[in-house]
Amino acid sequence: MKIAITGTPGTGKTSVAKELAEILSYAYVDLNKLVEERGLVTGFDWERNSKIVDTEKMKGLVLPENCVVDGHLSHFLNVDVVVVLRTNPEVLKERLEKKGWDEKKVQENVEAEILGVCAYEAYESGKKVLEVDTSFKTPEKVALKIKTLIEKNESTEEIDWLEEYGNMLKI
């Protein structure tokens, strides 16, 4: 099984993906590293301070059979299930500020989380999507929850922050 762990930056993708890969004895795949190695970075967006990735070519990447792919673009890959990590926007804001991100980058990512950008893109892919709130959980608890959801073939409710946190939008 190929599992994508996606979500807004700061939701815990790397910690959860590594923990889940270990629990399942799956390969861990760092998508950021993989796209660099395969030459799929086509430029740099200086305004957003982020790499530009050719997502169409990325879709053709061949992944190991049993793997957990970590990356906020992983929902574009050919995987069996996409797990979208979601985080309370106030908690996310604190996490990104602690990382030392500038105010504009923090705001952009908080707004992306409120609007559910990664979740929307994941659902658009047509793949099985699970949404998991990481706000007040350890990576181990989140990974165990994902494992249980997958093993029991359960689904999750969509997480919607817009009504409660729409006042944080500045767009």
C-alpha positions as CSV (number, residue, x, y, z in Angstrom):
1,M,0.0,0.0,0.0
2,K,1.2,3.5,-0.9
3,I,0.1,6.2,1.6
4,A,0.5,9.9,1.0
5,I,0.8,12.2,4.0
6,T,-0.1,15.8,3.0
7,G,-1.2,19.0,4.6
8,T,-0.4,22.6,5.1
9,P,3.2,23.2,6.3
10,G,3.3,22.9,10.1
11,T,0.6,20.2,10.5
12,G,3.2,17.5,11.4
13,K,3.6,15.7,8.1
14,T,7.2,14.7,8.6
15,S,6.9,13.5,12.2
16,V,3.7,11.6,11.5
17,A,5.0,10.1,8.2
18,K,8.2,8.8,9.8
19,E,6.2,7.4,12.8
20,L,3.6,5.7,10.5
21,A,6.3,4.2,8.3
22,E,8.1,2.8,11.4
23,I,4.8,1.4,12.8
24,L,3.9,-0.3,9.5
25,S,7.5,-1.3,8.6
26,Y,7.1,0.7,5.4
27,A,9.6,2.7,3.5
28,Y,9.6,6.4,4.3
29,V,9.8,8.7,1.2
30,D,10.7,12.3,1.5
31,L,8.9,13.9,-1.5
32,N,10.9,17.1,-1.3
33,K,14.2,15.2,-1.6
34,L,12.8,13.0,-4.3
35,V,11.7,15.9,-6.6
36,E,15.1,17.5,-6.1
37,E,16.9,14.3,-7.1
38,R,14.7,13.7,-10.1
39,G,15.1,17.3,-11.4
40,L,11.4,18.2,-11.0
41,V,12.0,21.6,-9.4
42,T,11.5,24.0,-12.2
43,G,12.2,27.3,-10.4
44,F,11.8,29.3,-7.3
45,D,8.9,31.6,-6.3
46,W,10.7,34.5,-4.5
47,E,7.4,36.1,-3.4
48,R,6.3,32.9,-1.7
49,N,9.8,31.8,-0.8
50,S,9.1,28.3,-2.1
51,K,10.2,25.9,-4.9
52,I,8.2,25.5,-8.0
53,V,7.6,21.8,-8.8
54,D,6.4,20.2,-12.1
55,T,3.4,18.3,-10.6
56,E,2.5,16.8,-13.9
57,K,5.9,15.1,-14.2
58,M,5.8,14.3,-10.5
59,K,2.7,12.2,-11.0
60,G,4.8,9.7,-13.0
61,L,7.2,9.0,-10.1
62,V,7.5,5.3,-9.3
63,L,7.2,4.6,-5.6
64,P,8.1,1.6,-3.5
65,E,5.2,-0.8,-3.0
66,N,4.8,-0.3,0.7
67,C,5.6,3.3,1.5
68,V,4.6,6.4,3.3
69,V,5.2,9.6,1.3
70,D,5.8,12.8,3.2
71,G,5.1,16.1,1.3
72,H,2.5,18.7,0.9
73,L,2.2,17.8,-2.8
74,S,2.1,14.0,-2.2
75,H,-1.7,14.0,-2.9
76,F,-0.8,14.4,-6.6
77,L,1.0,11.0,-6.6
78,N,-0.3,7.6,-7.6
79,V,-1.1,6.3,-4.1
80,D,-3.8,4.2,-2.5
81,V,-4.8,6.6,0.2
82,V,-4.2,10.2,1.0
83,V,-4.1,11.4,4.6
84,V,-4.5,15.1,5.0
85,L,-3.2,16.3,8.3
86,R,-5.2,19.3,9.6
87,T,-4.4,21.6,12.5
88,N,-6.4,24.2,14.3
89,P,-5.4,27.5,12.7
90,E,-4.5,29.2,16.0
91,V,-2.2,26.2,16.8
92,L,-0.8,26.2,13.3
93,K,0.0,30.0,13.6
94,E,1.9,29.3,16.8
95,R,3.8,26.4,15.3
96,L,4.9,28.4,12.3
97,E,5.9,31.4,14.4
98,K,8.0,29.2,16.6
99,K,9.8,28.0,13.4
100,G,10.7,31.6,12.8
101,W,8.6,32.0,9.7
102,D,7.9,35.6,8.6
103,E,4.5,37.1,9.2
104,K,3.4,36.9,5.5
105,K,4.4,33.2,5.1
106,V,2.6,32.4,8.4
107,Q,-0.6,34.2,7.3
108,E,-0.5,32.5,3.8
109,N,-0.3,29.1,5.4
110,V,-2.9,29.8,8.1
111,E,-5.3,30.9,5.4
112,A,-4.5,27.8,3.3
113,E,-5.4,25.7,6.3
114,I,-8.6,27.6,7.1
115,L,-9.7,27.2,3.4
116,G,-8.6,23.5,3.3
117,V,-6.5,23.9,0.2
118,C,-4.6,20.6,0.6
119,A,-7.8,18.7,1.5
120,Y,-9.7,20.2,-1.5
121,E,-6.9,19.1,-3.9
122,A,-6.8,15.7,-2.3
123,Y,-10.5,15.2,-2.8
124,E,-10.2,16.4,-6.4
125,S,-7.7,13.6,-7.0
126,G,-10.5,11.0,-6.7
127,K,-8.4,8.9,-4.3
128,K,-9.5,7.7,-0.8
129,V,-9.0,10.6,1.5
130,L,-8.7,10.6,5.3
131,E,-8.5,13.9,7.3
132,V,-6.9,13.8,10.7
133,D,-6.7,16.6,13.2
134,T,-3.1,16.9,14.7
135,S,-3.8,20.0,16.8
136,F,-3.3,18.5,20.3
137,K,-1.9,15.0,19.5
138,T,1.5,13.5,19.4
139,P,2.9,12.2,16.1
140,E,2.6,8.6,17.6
141,K,-1.1,9.0,18.4
142,V,-1.8,10.4,15.0
143,A,0.1,7.6,13.3
144,L,-1.7,5.0,15.3
145,K,-5.1,6.6,14.4
146,I,-4.2,6.5,10.7
147,K,-3.1,2.9,11.0
148,T,-6.4,2.0,12.6
149,L,-8.5,3.9,10.0
150,I,-6.7,2.2,7.1
151,E,-6.9,-1.3,8.7
152,K,-10.6,-1.0,9.4
153,N,-11.2,0.7,6.0
154,E,-12.9,3.6,7.9
155,S,-13.5,7.0,6.6
156,T,-13.4,10.4,8.3
157,E,-15.4,13.5,8.4
158,E,-14.2,16.6,6.5
159,I,-12.6,19.1,8.8
160,D,-13.9,22.6,8.2
161,W,-12.2,25.5,10.0
162,L,-13.9,28.3,8.0
163,E,-16.9,29.1,10.1
164,E,-15.0,29.3,13.4
165,Y,-11.7,30.8,12.1
166,G,-12.8,32.8,9.0
167,N,-12.1,36.0,10.9
168,M,-8.4,35.2,10.6
169,L,-8.6,35.5,6.8
170,K,-7.0,38.6,5.4
171,I,-7.5,37.8,1.7
